[in-house]
Amino acid sequence: MKLLEDRIREDGLVLPGNVLKVNQFLNHQIDPDLMYKLGQEFVRLYQGEKITKIVTIEASGIAPAIMTGLILHVPVLFARKQKSSTMNTGLYTAEVYSYTKKVKNTVSVDQKFLSKDDRVLIIDDFLANGQAVQGLIDICKAAQAELVGVGIAIEKSFQDGAGLIKEQGIRLESLARISSFADNQVHFVGDEDN
Ligand code: 5GP
């Protein structure tokens, strides 16, 4: 998606450890117009799939997820990283190792919000090694929900996540695909300079 690639070129900062900082529009300050356009693109890509629920993970997946849910008029469920005092029993949980924070989190959703009647689209901000998405896939499996596919804003295609998802036969749509951070620049899949 050219709009997103242009914005990454403009505002993205490459940090050590293959981390892209996009605090201008996605991970801290959020550009709602851009998020809405990401939502429109996910809806276009997954047209006709009769999605009943968007599933994401807090915090940064919520912005693109909620815009997608808004356009489709379906609920957006985010997996929580902290145990809530009001959420103790009846949970689907998964272990997720955080790429940026280097800690393991148990993420959970309330069983009452996900069921075998759901057709789920998983959405997240970044795909690196695929641990966050895998946790959400595991949660969907535990709920026996039908997984329609995964929608990612920014995929780092040189890391393992995309392969991990696709080898399970799961559809993956990423709106910007980064091929490398060579020379501290962002290079996209399909760029002429690759
Ligand atoms: P994974 O679980 O695929 O290894 O990593 C995905 C999660 O880690 C995303 O939910 C995102 O929060 C975070 N993440 C991974 N890589 C990056 C990155 O380059 N920049 C930012 N801002 N977050 C990232």
Residues whose N, C-alpha, C, O or C-beta is under 5 A from the ligand:
A	BS01	5GP	N18 V19 L20 K21 V22 N27 Y97 Y99 T100 D124 F126 L127 A128 N129 G130 Q131 A132 V133 G161
